Amino acid sequence: MWNKKIRVLMLEKNMTVKQLSEETGIPNSTLNLHLKTRDIFERPRKIAKALGVELKDII
């Protein structure tokens, strides 16, 4: 999965979630959530379905 790949890259670069957060401007808590989530598109997919549109229409 994508989150495992990110974790591997972070390890290779000796980067913590906090450092990645500072580099990207993405809050630490948000990064932690996404790194633990199996599918980053799970919530947007549910939203798209509820709106009756395709995922590509909202991302």
VENTA-V901874 format. One record per residue. N is the residue number from 1. RES is the residue in one small letter. SS is DSSP state (H for helix, E for strand, - for the rest). NEAR is the number of other C-alpha atoms within 12 Angstrom. Layout:
BEGIN
n=N res=RES ss=SS near=NEAR
n=N res=RES ss=SS near=NEAR
END
This chain:
BEGIN
n=1 res=m ss=- near=15
n=2 res=w ss=H near=16
n=3 res=n ss=H near=20
n=4 res=k ss=H near=17
n=5 res=k ss=H near=12
n=6 res=i ss=H near=22
n=7 res=r ss=H near=22
n=8 res=v ss=H near=17
n=9 res=l ss=H near=16
n=10 res=m ss=H near=19
n=11 res=l ss=H near=15
n=12 res=e ss=H near=11
n=13 res=k ss=- near=13
n=14 res=n ss=- near=14
n=15 res=m ss=- near=17
n=16 res=t ss=- near=20
n=17 res=v ss=H near=29
n=18 res=k ss=H near=19
n=19 res=q ss=H near=18
n=20 res=l ss=H near=25
n=21 res=s ss=H near=20
n=22 res=e ss=H near=15
n=23 res=e ss=H near=14
n=24 res=t ss=H near=13
n=25 res=g ss=- near=14
n=26 res=i ss=- near=17
n=27 res=p ss=- near=17
n=28 res=n ss=H near=19
n=29 res=s ss=H near=16
n=30 res=t ss=H near=18
n=31 res=l ss=H near=25
n=32 res=n ss=H near=21
n=33 res=l ss=H near=16
n=34 res=h ss=H near=25
n=35 res=l ss=H near=24
n=36 res=k ss=H near=18
n=37 res=t ss=- near=17
n=38 res=r ss=- near=15
n=39 res=d ss=- near=17
n=40 res=i ss=- near=22
n=41 res=f ss=- near=21
n=42 res=e ss=H near=14
n=43 res=r ss=H near=17
n=44 res=p ss=H near=19
n=45 res=r ss=H near=20
n=46 res=k ss=H near=17
n=47 res=i ss=H near=18
n=48 res=a ss=H near=18
n=49 res=k ss=H near=17
n=50 res=a ss=H near=13
n=51 res=l ss=H near=13
n=52 res=g ss=- near=13
n=53 res=v ss=- near=15
n=54 res=e ss=- near=16
n=55 res=l ss=H near=19
n=56 res=k ss=H near=13
n=57 res=d ss=H near=13
n=58 res=i ss=- near=17
n=59 res=i ss=- near=13
END
